[in-house]
Amino acid sequence: MPILEALRRAQESGYDLVEINATSRPPICKIMDYGKYKFQQEKKAKEAAKKQKVFKIKEVQLRPHIEKHDLDFKMKRAVEFLQEGDKVKVVLMFKGREIQHIDIGDNLMHKVIETLSEHGVPERNVVMEGRNMIAIFMPAKKIQQKKKETTDAQTQNK
């Protein structure tokens, strides 16, 4: 059907002539209500965005020669972040000659992993990036489910 004929039919029926594939010969067109189509596409996109979980990444910075109390305080904060449902990035920074003693940092990072293991899951192995040793933790699934249940309960109460 010629394009002018299709355009005339679309106008008679009160719809739009939408070009689906312009590169093919002849071009593929469809008669539809384009405004309604765009609205439905936006609605689907919003629904898909609602179902996605967005993680915030909180960072905890350490040094190799950190005192026990300071480490406990930092781990307490990291646990709070994980319980809130955020990811935690633990960065162990080496300065100056500390980089020669990576074994000290490795031992410290193992303590951190052991401390956070019941509240979060390591997303990947510990990585050295320049002078920093980095580990990223995700909240444990149990915690995510509890948070989801509380938010569901709050929305039902409204």
N, C-alpha and C positions, 0 to 999 in steps of 0.2 A: 504494500500500500504506500503510495507516495506520501511524503512528509506533510504536504499541504492538506491532503485528504485527512490524515491523522490529526492534524492541528484543528481542522474544521470540526471533526467528530468530538474532540476533547472539549472544544468551546461550546458545542451544542449540549453536551451532557453536563457542563458546569465543572469540569475537572481540568487538570493540567496535563500537558504532554511532557513527560520527563524522559530525557535521553539516558538510557542505561549504559550502553557501550557505544562510544562515538568512533572507535577505531575500526570496527567491523564494517563490511560493505554488504548490504546497506546498513546504516546505523540502527541499533536496536532501541526502540522507544516504548514507553508504557504510559497508558492513560490512568492517572491516579490523582487523589487529593494530596498534593505535595505538602501542604501545611500540616495535615493530619499525620502524614508519614514522618516528617521532621519531629513533631511532638512525641510520637511513639518512640523514635530513636533516642531522644533526650531522656525520656522516662526510663527506658531500658538501661541507659548509661548511669543514671542516678541510682537505680536499684542495684546495679553491679557494684557501684562505689560504696554503697551502704554495707554490703556484705564483706568488704575487704577490711582486714585488720591492719591499722597503721601503727607501727612500732616507733617509739621515740628512742634514741640512743643516748644514754647517760654515760658520762665518762668518769672513771675513778683513776687518779694518777698516783703512782707509788714510786719510791726510790729503793735501791737494793738494801740500804742500811737503815730501813725504817724500824722504829721501836715497836715493841709488841702492842702497847696501848694504842698507838697511832694506827697500826695495821688493823686492830680490832675495831676501831672507830670507822675506818674506811670500809671494812667488810660489812659492818652494820648498815652503813648507808647504801652499799651495793645491794644488800638483801632487801632493804626498803624499796629500792628502785625495781628490783625483780618482782616483788610482791605487788607493786602498782601496775605491773604488766609491761614495763619498759625493758628494752635491751640494755645491757651494761657492757661497756668497753673498758677493760682494765689495761692501763698503760703503765709499764714499768720502764722508767726513764733512767738511762745511764749517762753520767756526766764525767768528763775527764778520763781518768785512768780506771774508773769503775768498769768500763767496757771490757777490760782484761779479765774480769771475774764474772763471766756469764753464768758460771755454775751457781753462784750465790743468787742471782736473779732467777735461775731455773728452779732452785729449791723454793724460793719465795712464791713463784708462780704456781708450783705444785700445791703449796699451802692454800693459796687463793682458790684454786680449783677445788680442793678438798672442802674448803669452808663453804663455797657457793654451790656445791654439787646437789644439795637437797632442795635448794630454792631455784636453781637454774641449770640449764644444760649448755655446755660449751658448743657454740655454733661451728667452730672449726678448731684446729690445733693451734697451739701457741706459735706466733710468727714473729721473727725479728725483722723490723723495718728500720733500717738505719741504726740509730742508737736506742731504739725503743723496742721493747718486747710487748706484744699485744695479744690479748685474748678477748673474745666477744662471747657473752652469755645471753641466751634467750630464757625467758621465764619458763618454768616447768609447766607442762600441760594441765596439771591439777590446778595450779594457780590461775591459769587462763580460764578454765572452766568455771571456777568459783566466781571470778570477776564477771564473767558473762552471765552467770545465774543471778548475781546481785543486780546487774544492770537491767536484766529482763524483768526481775521482780519490781524494780523501781519504775519501769515504764508501764507495767500492768497496774500499779497503784495509782498512776496519774490519770 
